[in-house]
Amino acid sequence: MIQLIGIPGLPEIRPGDDLAAQTLGALTAAGERLRAGDVVVFTSKIVSKAEGRLVTLESITPSAFAIEWAAQFGKDPRHVEVVLREARRIVRMDHGVLVAETRHGFVCANAGVDASNARVDGELILLPEDSDVSARQLRTALTQASSLASDALAVVISDTFGRPWRGGQTNIAIGASGIQALHRYRGQSDPAGHTLRATSIAVIDELAAAAELVMGKLDRVPVAIVRGYDYPHFGPDEEDTGAAELVRQAGRDLFR
């Protein structure tokens, strides 16, 4: 049986905070503890806050381009400027929507720059510098502090993305450690005897989306545990490739 366990009670995270220690403290207060096989899902916002990935609008001088584009759609040009600085490539700018590719390779609205859940007005939260590195560091800290084996836990860092061709948003994984991003079915047979040739399920995205069901957007539950799922592990000689494995390479992207 798979369980989704939201972890309430974390304080407001500030730059330099020990996020693993804060999480374990909240777990203890909730009468929980980490177990072997748990997947710990963190929202990217608290990871970014702990890592100091914050920008104040008053510190930004917008470019002429940001000022011109913002004026057309009633946007704050300083916010637009931060998005442009975080973008590796602008995918689309239309109808007041700015879709960009981040330095990580993610394609999303506003290059992941967001003001929601910021500590104060006029503050923007950026994505973690390298969310796979962040996930590995959190996993190491959690296993060591919990006296669990190094391969006993997985960590996923989630963020909310829109989706082409479908309304609404869902949480996806932008960082991961200790878990294979994809469950590959290639070469296996379905119940009718057909050999699967291409199916690969984005496991870490599904776990991120599931965890959001007990996190919510307004409930101040930025960490959740997925328990009881037999997730695909890396072998002893395999590299922990993280969420970067889900970034589609340009040569295989039909929409560039």
C-alpha positions, -999 to +999 in steps of 0.1 A: +000+000+000+013+034-010+009+062+016+012+100+011+022+117+043+023+155+045+048+170+070+034+202+086+051+224+111+082+235+093+091+271+102+096+298+076+128+288+058+155+314+056+188+315+037+214+293+053+189+271+073+196+234+076+167+221+057+173+185+065+174+193+102+143+213+100+125+185+082+136+159+107+124+182+136+090+186+120+088+148+114+095+142+151+069+167+162+044+150+139+052+116+155+068+103+124+103+092+114+120+083+081+120+046+071+140+027+046+123+030+012+107+064+018+107+090-010+110+125+005+095+152-017+105+188-011+089+218-029+115+238-048+105+269-029+119+259+004+151+245-012+156+278-029+149+298+003+175+277+022+200+282-006+194+319-007+180+319-043+161+351-036+160+385-054+144+418-043+128+439-070+143+470-056+178+457-064+170+452-102+175+477-129+155+466-159+168+467-194+151+487-222+137+455-236+122+445-203+106+479-199+092+479-234+077+444-231+064+449-196+046+481-206+026+463-232+010+439-207+010+458-174+039+438-160+066+449-135+097+454-157+120+444-129+102+411-126+105+406-164+142+415-162+148+388-136+131+362-158+153+372-188+184+369-167+173+334-156+165+322-191+189+304-214+165+308-242+131+326-248+107+301-262+076+323-266+066+359-255+030+365-264-002+377-247+017+386-216+031+351-212+068+346-211+079+310-217+116+303-213+141+275-211+161+277-179+198+269-176+187+235-163+169+228-196+134+231-182+108+249-204+084+267-182+066+300-176+088+328-164+119+306-162+106+294-129+108+328-113+079+332-088+067+356-062+042+332-045+052+321-010+079+347-008+087+360+027+080+397+019+064+418-009+089+426-036+109+394-033+112+368-060+122+332-056+144+316-083+148+279-090+177+262-072+211+266-090+214+229-096+184+210-082+199+176-087+229+186-066+204+200-040+186+167-039+218+147-035+229+169-006+195+166+011+195+129+007+230+126+022+221+148+052+188+129+058+203+094+057+232+104+079+210+121+105+186+092+105+212+065+107+198+049+075+219+033+048+230+056+021+207+039-004+177+037+019+161+069+009+152+089-023+147+126-026+126+145-051+124+182-055+092+194-071+078+225-088+045+234-104+045+235-142+018+242-168+014+216-196+011+221-234-023+210-247-038+205-213-054+230-188-042+234-153-009+228-136+007+198-120+038+192-099+068+177-117+103+167-105+131+192-112+156+174-090+161+139-077+186+116-060+186+079-052+158+070-076+158+063-113+138+090-132+123+066-156+107+032-153+116+016-187+092-011-200+110-015-233+114-052-242+087-064-218+055-079-229+020-067-221-008-091-210-017-097-247+018-107-255+028-075-274+064-064-268+067-028-256+092-008-276+091+027-263+072+031-230+092+048-203+072+062-173+085+094-157+084+080-122+097+110-104+072+133-121+044+110-109+057+110-074+060+148-074+024+151-086+011+126-060+029+143-031+012+176-040-021+161-031-011+163+006+010+195+003-015+219-013-006+254-023-019+273+008-015+247+036+022+254+045+031+217+040+063+220+018+075+184+025+058+151+020+068+114+022+057+088-003+059+055+015+054+020+003+063+025-034+089+001-048+107+027-068+135+018-093+169+021-077+203+025-093+227-004-094+260-001-075+279+008-107+252+032-121+254+069-120+227+088-101+215+108-130+187+128-112+159+147-129+183+159-156+176+126-174+141+139-182+153+169-201+146+162-238+177+168-259+173+193-287+179+167-314+149+147-301+126+177-296+101+179-324+088+213-313+120+234-315 
